[in-house]
Amino acid sequence: MNTKIAAFGEKDIMLIFKSAGIDVFPLTEDTGEISELEKKVKKLIQEGYEIIFVTETVALKLDRLIREYSNELKPSIVVIPGLGKRNDYAIRNLRRAIIKAVGADIMSEEKIGVNK
């Protein structure tokens, strides 16, 4: 059984995925409009990609679409940190998924021993 996996985001990050044999879809300079980004992700879904890695910068613009598919079995849209400014979107998304799966916030700072 072959699972189609795609990576979508900034060109520099896509090189890592390409080296792993994942189909990459790097952003071009003119790609930035939310509607264009949504069209690209929906096209990947229509083409049968079951796992789609999206960089955090892109995911911020696609939050509505990512939430729309968050309750679906396929595709699994995985947000990864990008090269740009960190804003913890990927961590918040992961935390939300873990709470949903486990029923508790196992990533809370108290539970993982993080001191402020």
C-alpha positions as CSV (number, residue, x, y, z in Angstrom):
1,M,0.0,0.0,0.0
2,N,1.5,3.3,-1.1
3,T,0.6,6.5,0.9
4,K,1.0,9.7,-1.1
5,I,2.9,12.3,1.0
6,A,3.3,15.9,0.1
7,A,5.2,18.8,1.6
8,F,4.1,22.4,1.0
9,G,5.9,25.5,2.0
10,E,9.0,27.6,1.7
11,K,11.5,26.3,-0.8
12,D,14.5,25.9,1.6
13,I,12.5,23.6,3.9
14,M,11.2,21.6,1.0
15,L,14.7,20.4,0.1
16,I,14.7,18.3,3.3
17,F,11.5,16.5,2.3
18,K,12.7,16.1,-1.3
19,S,15.8,14.2,0.0
20,A,13.4,11.9,1.9
21,G,11.5,11.1,-1.3
22,I,8.4,13.1,-0.5
23,D,6.6,15.0,-3.2
24,V,7.4,18.7,-2.6
25,F,5.5,21.8,-3.6
26,P,7.6,24.8,-2.8
27,L,6.0,28.2,-2.7
28,T,7.0,30.8,-5.2
29,E,7.5,34.5,-4.4
30,D,4.1,35.3,-5.9
31,T,2.2,32.7,-3.9
32,G,0.9,34.3,-0.8
33,E,-2.8,35.0,-1.2
34,I,-4.9,32.8,1.0
35,S,-7.2,31.8,-1.8
36,E,-4.3,30.6,-3.9
37,L,-2.8,28.7,-1.0
38,E,-6.2,27.0,-0.3
39,K,-6.5,26.0,-4.0
40,K,-3.1,24.4,-3.9
41,V,-3.8,22.4,-0.8
42,K,-7.3,21.3,-2.1
43,K,-5.6,20.2,-5.3
44,L,-3.2,18.0,-3.3
45,I,-6.1,16.5,-1.5
46,Q,-8.0,15.8,-4.7
47,E,-4.9,14.2,-6.1
48,G,-5.0,11.7,-3.3
49,Y,-2.3,12.9,-0.9
50,E,-3.0,11.4,2.5
51,I,-0.3,13.2,4.5
52,I,0.5,16.9,3.8
53,F,3.2,18.6,5.6
54,V,2.7,22.4,5.7
55,T,5.1,25.0,7.1
56,E,4.0,27.1,9.9
57,T,4.1,30.3,7.9
58,V,1.7,28.8,5.4
59,A,-0.4,27.2,8.0
60,L,-1.2,30.5,9.7
61,K,-2.9,31.6,6.4
62,L,-4.7,28.3,6.1
63,D,-6.0,27.9,9.6
64,R,-9.6,27.7,8.6
65,L,-8.8,25.0,6.0
66,I,-6.6,23.0,8.5
67,R,-9.4,23.1,11.1
68,E,-11.9,22.0,8.5
69,Y,-9.9,18.8,7.9
70,S,-8.7,18.3,11.5
71,N,-11.7,15.9,12.2
72,E,-11.2,13.9,9.0
73,L,-9.1,10.7,8.9
74,K,-7.6,11.7,5.5
75,P,-5.8,13.9,4.7
76,S,-3.7,14.4,7.7
77,I,-2.3,18.0,7.5
78,V,0.8,18.2,9.7
79,V,2.1,21.7,10.5
80,I,5.9,21.9,10.8
81,P,8.1,24.9,11.9
82,G,9.4,26.9,9.0
83,L,12.4,29.1,8.5
84,G,10.5,32.3,9.3
85,K,9.6,33.8,12.7
86,R,8.4,31.3,15.2
87,N,4.9,31.8,16.5
88,D,4.1,28.5,18.1
89,Y,1.3,27.7,15.7
90,A,2.7,24.2,15.1
91,I,3.0,23.5,18.9
92,R,-0.6,24.8,19.6
93,N,-1.9,22.6,16.8
94,L,-0.1,19.5,18.2
95,R,-1.3,20.3,21.7
96,R,-4.9,20.5,20.4
97,A,-4.6,17.2,18.7
98,I,-3.1,15.5,21.8
99,I,-5.8,16.8,24.0
100,K,-8.4,15.5,21.6
101,A,-6.8,12.1,21.4
102,V,-5.8,11.6,25.1
103,G,-8.4,13.8,26.8
104,A,-5.8,15.7,28.8
105,D,-3.1,18.3,28.2
106,I,0.0,16.2,28.6
107,M,2.1,19.0,27.2
108,S,1.2,21.5,29.9
109,E,4.3,23.2,31.3
110,E,3.7,21.7,34.8
111,K,3.5,18.2,33.4
112,I,6.7,18.4,31.3
113,G,8.6,20.3,34.0
114,V,9.1,23.6,32.3
115,N,9.8,26.5,34.6
116,K,8.9,30.0,33.6
